[in-house]
Amino acid sequence: MRGHVALVCVAWVVLLTCSCGRVDFEDLPGPDGAIVDTGADVASGDVGPGDVGPGDGGGDTGVRIVDAASDARDAGRTVQITVSRTGAGVGAVVADSGAPGLSCGAVCVVDVPVGTTVTVTSTASAGSWFEGWGTGPCSGRARCSFAATSDATIEARFTRVPNRIFVSSTTHDGSFGGLAGADADCGVLASAAGLSGSWIALLSTSAITSFSRLSGSRGFIRMDDAPVADQSLSFALWYPVRLDEYGVDVGAADIWGLNRGAPTDLCADFTTNSAMVTGHIQNADRGWSFQSGGGGVTCDQSFRFVCAEVGKTVAISPSPTVGRGAFVTVGTWLPDGGLASADVLCAAEATAAGRSGTYGAFLATDGAAGIDRFSGGLPWVRSDGMPLLPTRADWLTAADLDVSPVYDATGAAHLSRLVLSGAATLGSPGTLASTCQDWTTTVGMTSACIRTWSTQAGCVSGTSCSATRLLCLEE
């Protein structure tokens, strides 16, 4: 039978799901560690092993789960899981409704049978943000499951809510009425989505860069709480902005560029929608600096734009996810040497960077997907601990990566590179045309690649079957 204990904190929620024997949620541990019945199940006629009659009102400040065959905590049969909260989040941790009045403050203790699978989910309350799991068996920010084979402490890190950032759900031509008009548009969009705070449009003029307008604000997160950046939006981002104010993923939608340039490159400082004046656009899924690059357009066209909340200074450092390594090669690979030669390059760069484990190239072949070369297990993560996708199964169905594969094996960023993939999507098989004849020729073109500067799994206009970088994954 499955038991279920929910520990609820004013600032956050921790949910523990255990595969246990019989569990009475009305039972509380008494001072001697035995299970003492509160009387609720006696009234219903449910008096099972370990029930000793109506409770005495005593008990410690923990929630104890025991197998039906044993009513006392036995070091050989149970282990202790401690959940602690750190950071600026405050509030009490209380047991679920089965144990009314039980309060354990900032630390909760749960005893579970050895080998129990414990699942932990943490949710911040209004005004708080879950930064991630700290010490212990959990990592990253996602729901965590682990086998309780020994005593463990799970640290949940909370802080104040940082500044929000989003891509507009609406489009606008180049005539915003200057930066003030664009800022007002962002404020209207934020308010309609139920967001408070002060907002600016991340746009530049001929005299002011967009990032200088952040006024010292620190800590930026998306509408799904994924971290974007701590202080600088001008370099590699943890997650691309990509979501609008309602949390809808706009993918690689075109946005007005944030780069500084001459007035003729910025729709006359965003005061005109003349077809005779030009501006620049970029993509919303850009995984690094919005400040440079982009394509030229005329100002009579309409595009989305990026809005950022300002005024908060919240240092954020999201917890890295423990996983298998993923990196982009520094060296290039000629696609006429077959898969084995690609794996050799991945292994060589991993070894040179001091990485252990076995690495291979993420390359599709004629009739097989690139992910088919790798087994299931931990997620593949960049050198900063950000997972490219949550699970191997996601590689089979996802249209794009969650984060851009911008780092090499040493952790250095490579911002404008193409890497070969061999297939139109992450999980689809390749063809002879998309794999440079199954990686046997340097003649021709392929549209099957991944961009390090974005999360898109596809080339802009194709690339030749020539020396190109690779995405390497750990087995």
C-alpha positions as CSV (number, residue, x, y, z in Angstrom):
1,M,0.0,0.0,0.0
2,R,1.2,3.5,-0.7
3,G,1.4,6.2,2.1
4,H,1.4,9.9,1.4
5,V,2.7,12.6,3.7
6,A,2.5,16.3,2.6
7,L,4.6,18.9,4.5
8,V,3.3,22.4,3.8
9,C,5.2,25.5,4.6
10,V,3.9,29.0,4.5
11,A,6.6,29.9,2.0
12,W,6.8,26.6,0.2
13,V,5.4,23.1,-0.1
14,V,7.4,19.9,0.2
15,L,5.5,16.7,-1.0
16,L,6.9,13.3,0.0
17,T,5.5,10.3,-1.6
18,C,6.7,7.0,-0.2
19,S,6.3,3.3,-1.1
20,C,5.6,2.0,2.3
21,G,3.6,-0.6,4.3
22,R,0.4,0.4,6.1
23,V,0.4,4.1,7.1
24,D,-2.1,5.7,9.5
25,F,-2.1,9.5,8.9
26,E,-4.1,10.0,12.1
27,D,-1.2,8.4,14.1
28,L,1.4,10.6,15.7
29,P,4.7,9.5,17.2
30,G,4.7,9.6,21.0
31,P,7.6,10.7,23.2
32,D,9.0,7.1,23.2
33,G,9.0,6.9,19.4
34,A,6.0,4.5,19.3
35,I,3.1,5.3,17.0
36,V,0.2,6.7,19.1
37,D,-3.3,6.8,17.6
38,T,-5.1,10.1,17.7
39,G,-8.4,8.3,17.9
40,A,-9.6,9.3,14.4
41,D,-9.2,5.8,13.0
42,V,-10.5,4.1,16.2
43,A,-13.8,5.8,15.7
44,S,-14.0,4.4,12.2
45,G,-13.1,0.9,13.5
46,D,-9.8,0.9,11.8
47,V,-7.5,-0.3,14.5
48,G,-4.5,-2.0,12.9
49,P,-1.0,-3.1,14.1
50,G,0.6,-0.4,16.2
51,D,-2.7,1.3,17.1
52,V,-2.7,1.6,20.9
53,G,-5.9,3.5,21.4
54,P,-6.9,7.1,21.6
55,G,-3.9,9.4,21.4
56,D,-2.4,11.1,24.5
57,G,-1.8,14.4,22.7
58,G,1.9,13.9,23.0
59,G,4.4,13.5,20.2
60,D,7.6,15.0,18.8
61,T,7.9,17.5,16.0
62,G,8.3,15.0,13.2
63,V,6.1,12.8,11.0
64,R,7.0,9.2,11.3
65,I,6.1,6.6,8.6
66,V,6.7,2.9,9.6
67,D,6.1,-0.4,8.0
68,A,3.0,-2.2,9.4
69,A,5.3,-5.0,10.7
70,S,7.2,-2.5,13.0
71,D,5.9,0.3,15.1
72,A,9.2,1.6,16.4
73,R,12.0,3.2,14.5
74,D,14.6,0.6,13.9
75,A,17.9,1.8,12.5
76,G,18.1,-1.4,10.4
77,R,14.7,-0.8,8.9
78,T,14.2,2.9,8.5
79,V,16.2,6.0,7.5
80,Q,15.7,9.6,8.4
81,I,15.0,12.2,5.7
82,T,15.5,15.8,6.9
83,V,14.1,18.7,4.8
84,S,15.5,22.1,5.5
85,R,14.8,25.5,4.0
86,T,17.5,28.1,3.4
87,G,17.6,31.6,2.0
88,A,15.3,34.5,2.4
89,G,12.1,32.5,2.4
90,V,10.4,32.3,5.8
91,G,7.4,30.4,7.3
92,A,6.5,27.3,9.2
93,V,6.5,23.7,7.9
94,V,3.4,21.9,9.0
95,A,2.2,18.3,8.5
96,D,-0.8,17.6,6.3
97,S,-4.3,17.5,7.6
98,G,-3.8,14.0,9.0
99,A,-1.7,15.5,11.9
100,P,-3.4,18.8,12.8
101,G,-1.3,21.3,14.7
102,L,2.0,19.6,14.0
103,S,4.6,22.3,13.3
104,C,8.3,21.8,12.6
105,G,9.4,25.3,11.7
106,A,12.2,25.5,9.1
107,V,13.2,21.8,9.5
108,C,11.0,18.7,9.1
109,V,12.1,15.1,9.7
110,V,10.5,12.1,8.2
111,D,11.4,8.4,8.9
112,V,10.9,6.0,6.0
113,P,11.7,2.3,5.4
114,V,15.1,1.7,3.8
115,G,14.8,1.6,0.1
116,T,11.7,3.8,-0.1
117,T,11.4,5.9,-3.2
118,V,10.9,9.5,-2.0
119,T,9.6,12.1,-4.4
120,V,10.0,15.8,-3.4
121,T,8.3,18.7,-5.0
122,S,8.8,22.3,-3.8
123,T,6.6,25.3,-4.5
124,A,7.3,28.9,-3.5
125,S,4.5,31.0,-2.2
126,A,3.6,34.5,-3.4
127,G,6.7,36.8,-3.1
128,S,9.2,33.9,-3.1
129,W,11.1,32.0,-5.7
130,F,12.5,28.5,-5.6
131,E,16.1,28.8,-6.5
132,G,16.7,25.1,-6.4
133,W,17.8,22.1,-4.3
134,G,21.1,22.6,-2.4
135,T,22.9,19.9,-0.5
136,G,21.6,16.3,-0.5
137,P,20.3,13.8,-3.0
138,C,18.4,16.4,-5.1
139,S,19.8,18.9,-7.6
140,G,18.5,21.5,-10.0
141,R,15.0,22.9,-9.7
142,A,12.8,20.0,-11.0
143,R,10.8,17.5,-9.0
144,C,13.2,15.1,-7.4
145,S,12.9,11.3,-6.7
146,F,15.5,9.2,-5.0
147,A,15.9,5.9,-3.1
148,A,16.2,6.5,0.6
149,T,19.0,4.0,1.4
150,S,20.6,6.1,4.2
151,D,19.9,9.2,6.2
152,A,19.8,12.3,4.0
153,T,19.2,16.0,4.3
154,I,17.4,17.8,1.5
155,E,18.0,21.5,1.3
156,A,15.4,23.7,-0.4
157,R,16.7,27.2,-1.4
158,F,14.3,30.1,-1.5
159,T,14.8,33.8,-2.2
160,R,12.6,36.8,-2.9
161,V,11.0,36.9,-6.4
162,P,13.5,38.4,-8.9
163,N,12.6,40.6,-11.8
164,R,10.4,39.1,-14.5
165,I,11.3,39.2,-18.2
166,F,9.1,38.3,-21.1
167,V,8.5,38.5,-24.9
168,S,5.5,40.6,-25.8
169,S,2.4,38.6,-26.9
170,T,1.6,41.5,-29.3
171,T,3.6,43.0,-32.2
172,H,4.4,46.6,-33.0
173,D,5.9,48.5,-35.9
174,G,8.9,50.8,-35.4
175,S,6.9,53.8,-34.2
176,F,6.7,53.2,-30.5
177,G,6.8,56.9,-29.7
178,G,10.4,56.5,-28.5
179,L,11.6,54.5,-25.5
180,A,8.9,56.1,-23.2
181,G,6.2,54.8,-25.5
182,A,7.7,51.3,-25.6
183,D,8.0,51.3,-21.8
184,A,4.4,52.2,-21.5
185,D,3.4,49.4,-23.8
186,C,5.3,46.9,-21.6
187,G,3.6,48.3,-18.6
188,V,0.2,47.8,-20.2
189,L,1.0,44.2,-21.2
190,A,2.3,43.3,-17.7
191,S,-0.7,44.8,-16.0
192,A,-3.1,42.9,-18.3
193,A,-1.3,39.7,-17.3
194,G,-1.6,40.5,-13.6
195,L,2.0,41.5,-13.1
196,S,2.9,44.3,-10.8
197,G,6.2,46.3,-10.7
198,S,8.0,48.7,-13.0
199,W,8.7,47.7,-16.6
200,I,10.8,48.8,-19.5
201,A,11.2,47.7,-23.1
202,L,14.6,46.3,-23.8
203,L,15.4,48.6,-26.7
204,S,18.3,50.8,-27.5
205,T,18.6,54.2,-29.1
206,S,21.5,55.8,-30.9
207,A,22.7,57.1,-27.5
208,I,21.5,54.5,-24.9
209,T,22.0,50.8,-24.8
210,S,19.2,48.6,-23.7
211,F,21.1,47.0,-20.8
212,S,22.2,50.4,-19.3
213,R,18.4,51.0,-18.9
214,L,18.2,48.2,-16.3
215,S,19.4,50.7,-13.7
216,G,21.3,48.2,-11.6
217,S,18.5,45.7,-11.4
218,R,19.6,42.2,-10.7
219,G,18.1,38.8,-11.1
220,F,15.8,37.9,-14.0
221,I,13.5,35.0,-14.4
222,R,10.9,33.9,-17.0
223,M,7.2,33.6,-16.5
224,D,7.7,29.8,-15.8
225,D,10.2,30.7,-13.1
226,A,13.2,29.5,-15.1
227,P,16.3,31.6,-14.5
228,V,17.5,33.8,-17.3
229,A,20.4,35.8,-15.9
230,D,21.8,37.3,-12.6
231,Q,23.3,40.6,-13.6
232,S,24.1,40.6,-17.3
233,L,21.7,39.9,-20.2
234,S,24.5,40.6,-22.6
235,F,26.3,37.2,-22.5
236,A,25.3,33.5,-22.2
237,L,21.8,33.1,-20.6
238,W,20.7,30.3,-18.4
239,Y,17.4,30.0,-20.3
240,P,16.3,32.1,-23.3
241,V,13.5,34.5,-22.6
242,R,11.2,32.9,-25.2
243,L,7.9,33.1,-23.1
244,D,5.4,35.8,-23.3
245,E,3.7,37.5,-20.3
246,Y,1.2,34.7,-20.0
247,G,3.9,32.0,-20.1
248,V,3.2,31.0,-23.7
249,D,6.3,29.8,-25.5
250,V,6.8,31.9,-28.7
251,G,9.8,29.8,-29.8
252,A,12.0,31.6,-32.3
253,A,9.6,34.5,-33.0
254,D,11.2,37.6,-34.4
255,I,11.7,40.4,-31.9
256,W,12.9,44.0,-32.3
257,G,16.7,43.9,-31.8
258,L,18.2,45.2,-28.6
259,N,21.5,46.2,-30.2
260,R,22.9,49.8,-30.1
261,G,23.5,51.3,-33.5
262,A,23.0,54.4,-35.7
263,P,19.6,56.1,-35.7
264,T,18.9,54.7,-39.1
265,D,19.3,51.1,-37.7
266,L,16.8,51.7,-34.9
267,C,13.8,53.1,-36.7
268,A,15.0,56.6,-35.9
269,D,15.1,55.7,-32.2
270,F,11.8,53.9,-32.5
271,T,9.8,57.0,-33.6
272,T,8.9,56.0,-37.2
273,N,7.1,53.3,-39.1
274,S,8.4,54.5,-42.4
275,A,9.2,51.8,-45.0
276,M,12.2,53.9,-46.0
277,V,13.9,53.5,-42.5
278,T,15.4,50.3,-41.2
279,G,15.7,48.5,-37.9
280,H,17.0,45.2,-36.7
281,I,15.3,42.0,-35.5
282,Q,16.6,39.0,-33.6
283,N,15.0,35.7,-32.3
284,A,13.2,35.3,-29.0
285,D,14.9,31.9,-28.3
286,R,18.4,33.5,-28.5
287,G,20.5,31.8,-25.8
288,W,23.0,34.6,-25.4
289,S,23.5,38.3,-25.9
290,F,20.6,40.2,-27.5
291,Q,23.0,43.1,-27.9
292,S,24.5,42.3,-31.3
293,G,23.6,40.6,-34.5
294,G,20.2,40.4,-36.1
295,G,18.7,41.0,-39.5
296,G,17.7,44.3,-41.1
297,V,14.1,45.1,-41.7
298,T,12.0,48.1,-42.6
299,C,10.2,50.0,-39.9
300,D,6.7,49.5,-41.3
301,Q,6.9,45.9,-40.3
302,S,5.6,44.7,-36.9
303,F,7.5,42.4,-34.5
304,R,7.4,41.4,-30.8
305,F,9.6,43.1,-28.3
306,V,11.2,42.2,-24.9
307,C,9.9,43.6,-21.6
308,A,11.9,43.5,-18.4
309,E,10.9,44.3,-14.8
310,V,13.3,46.7,-13.1
311,G,13.8,47.9,-9.5
312,K,14.7,44.7,-7.7
313,T,18.2,43.6,-6.7
314,V,18.0,39.9,-6.1
315,A,21.2,37.9,-6.6
316,I,20.3,34.5,-8.1
317,S,22.4,31.4,-8.6
318,P,20.2,28.5,-9.7
319,S,21.2,25.1,-8.5
320,P,23.0,23.1,-11.2
321,T,21.4,19.8,-12.2
322,V,23.4,16.7,-11.7
323,G,23.6,14.9,-15.0
324,R,25.6,13.6,-17.9
325,G,27.9,16.0,-19.7
326,A,27.2,17.8,-22.9
327,F,29.4,20.1,-24.8
328,V,30.2,21.6,-28.3
329,T,33.6,20.8,-29.7
330,V,36.2,23.5,-30.3
331,G,37.8,21.5,-33.1
332,T,35.9,20.8,-36.4
333,W,35.1,17.5,-37.9
334,L,35.1,16.5,-41.6
335,P,31.9,14.5,-42.2
336,D,33.5,12.0,-44.6
337,G,35.1,9.9,-41.8
338,G,32.1,8.1,-40.4
339,L,30.6,8.1,-36.9
340,A,33.7,6.5,-35.4
341,S,35.9,9.5,-36.3
342,A,33.3,11.9,-34.8
343,D,33.3,10.0,-31.5
344,V,37.1,10.2,-31.5
345,L,36.9,14.0,-31.6
346,C,34.4,14.0,-28.7
347,A,36.5,11.7,-26.6
348,A,39.7,13.6,-27.2
349,E,38.2,16.9,-26.2
350,A,36.5,15.4,-23.1
351,T,39.8,13.8,-22.0
352,A,41.8,17.0,-22.6
353,A,39.3,18.9,-20.4
354,G,39.6,16.4,-17.6
355,R,36.2,14.9,-18.1
356,S,35.6,11.2,-17.2
357,G,33.1,9.0,-18.9
358,T,32.5,8.0,-22.5
359,Y,31.4,10.7,-25.0
360,G,30.0,10.3,-28.4
361,A,28.7,12.6,-31.1
362,F,25.0,13.4,-31.4
363,L,24.6,12.5,-35.0
364,A,21.7,10.9,-36.9
365,T,22.3,8.4,-39.6
366,D,20.3,7.3,-42.6
367,G,17.3,5.7,-40.8
368,A,18.3,6.3,-37.2
369,A,18.0,9.3,-34.9
370,G,21.0,10.8,-33.1
371,I,19.5,10.1,-29.7
372,D,19.3,6.4,-30.6
373,R,23.0,6.3,-30.0
374,F,22.6,7.0,-26.3
375,S,20.8,5.1,-23.5
376,G,18.4,6.6,-20.9
377,G,19.6,7.9,-17.5
378,L,20.4,11.3,-16.1
379,P,19.7,14.4,-18.2
380,W,22.5,15.9,-20.3
381,V,23.6,19.2,-18.9
382,R,25.9,22.0,-19.9
383,S,29.0,22.9,-17.9
384,D,26.9,25.4,-15.9
385,G,24.5,22.6,-14.9
386,M,21.6,23.7,-17.1
387,P,19.9,20.6,-18.7
388,L,19.5,20.7,-22.5
389,L,16.2,18.8,-22.0
390,P,14.8,17.1,-18.8
391,T,14.9,13.5,-20.0
392,R,16.1,11.3,-22.9
393,A,12.4,10.8,-23.9
394,D,12.1,14.6,-24.4
395,W,14.7,14.4,-27.2
396,L,12.4,12.2,-29.2
397,T,9.5,14.7,-29.1
398,A,10.8,18.2,-28.4
399,A,10.9,20.7,-31.3
400,D,13.8,22.6,-29.7
401,L,16.3,22.4,-26.8
402,D,15.4,24.1,-23.5
403,V,18.8,25.9,-23.4
404,S,21.4,26.6,-26.1
405,P,24.4,24.3,-26.3
406,V,26.8,27.1,-26.0
407,Y,29.7,25.7,-23.9
408,D,32.7,23.6,-24.8
409,A,34.2,20.8,-22.7
410,T,36.2,23.3,-20.6
411,G,33.2,25.6,-19.9
412,A,34.2,28.3,-22.4
413,A,31.3,29.8,-24.5
414,H,31.2,29.6,-28.3
415,L,28.4,32.0,-29.2
416,S,28.0,31.8,-33.0
417,R,28.6,28.3,-34.2
418,L,26.7,25.6,-36.1
419,V,27.0,22.0,-35.1
420,L,26.0,19.1,-37.3
421,S,23.1,16.9,-36.2
422,G,22.1,14.9,-39.3
423,A,18.3,15.2,-38.9
424,A,15.6,17.8,-39.3
425,T,14.5,17.4,-35.6
426,L,16.2,16.2,-32.5
427,G,14.4,12.9,-32.4
428,S,13.9,12.1,-36.1
429,P,16.1,9.8,-38.2
430,G,18.4,11.2,-40.8
431,T,18.4,10.6,-44.6
432,L,21.3,10.2,-47.0
433,A,20.8,13.9,-48.0
434,S,20.7,15.2,-44.4
435,T,23.7,13.1,-43.2
436,C,26.2,13.9,-46.0
437,Q,25.6,10.4,-47.4
438,D,25.8,8.8,-44.0
439,W,28.9,10.8,-43.1
440,T,31.0,9.6,-46.1
441,T,31.4,12.8,-48.1
442,T,32.3,16.4,-48.0
443,V,30.3,17.2,-51.1
444,G,26.9,18.9,-50.9
445,M,24.8,20.6,-48.3
446,T,22.7,19.7,-45.3
447,S,20.0,21.6,-43.4
448,A,20.4,19.4,-40.3
449,C,22.3,21.3,-37.7
450,I,22.0,22.9,-34.2
451,R,22.8,26.5,-33.5
452,T,24.9,27.3,-30.3
453,W,23.4,30.8,-30.1
454,S,19.8,29.6,-29.9
455,T,17.7,26.5,-29.0
456,Q,16.5,25.7,-32.5
457,A,17.3,22.3,-34.0
458,G,17.8,23.4,-37.6
459,C,19.9,25.5,-39.8
460,V,18.9,29.0,-41.0
461,S,19.8,28.3,-44.6
462,G,21.7,25.1,-44.5
463,T,25.4,24.4,-44.2
464,S,27.9,22.6,-46.4
465,C,29.2,19.1,-45.8
466,S,32.5,20.6,-44.7
467,A,34.5,20.9,-41.4
468,T,31.9,21.6,-38.7
469,R,31.7,21.4,-34.9
470,L,29.9,18.6,-33.1
471,L,27.6,18.3,-30.1
472,C,29.0,15.6,-27.8
473,L,27.0,13.7,-25.2
474,E,28.1,11.5,-22.4
475,E,26.9,7.9,-22.4
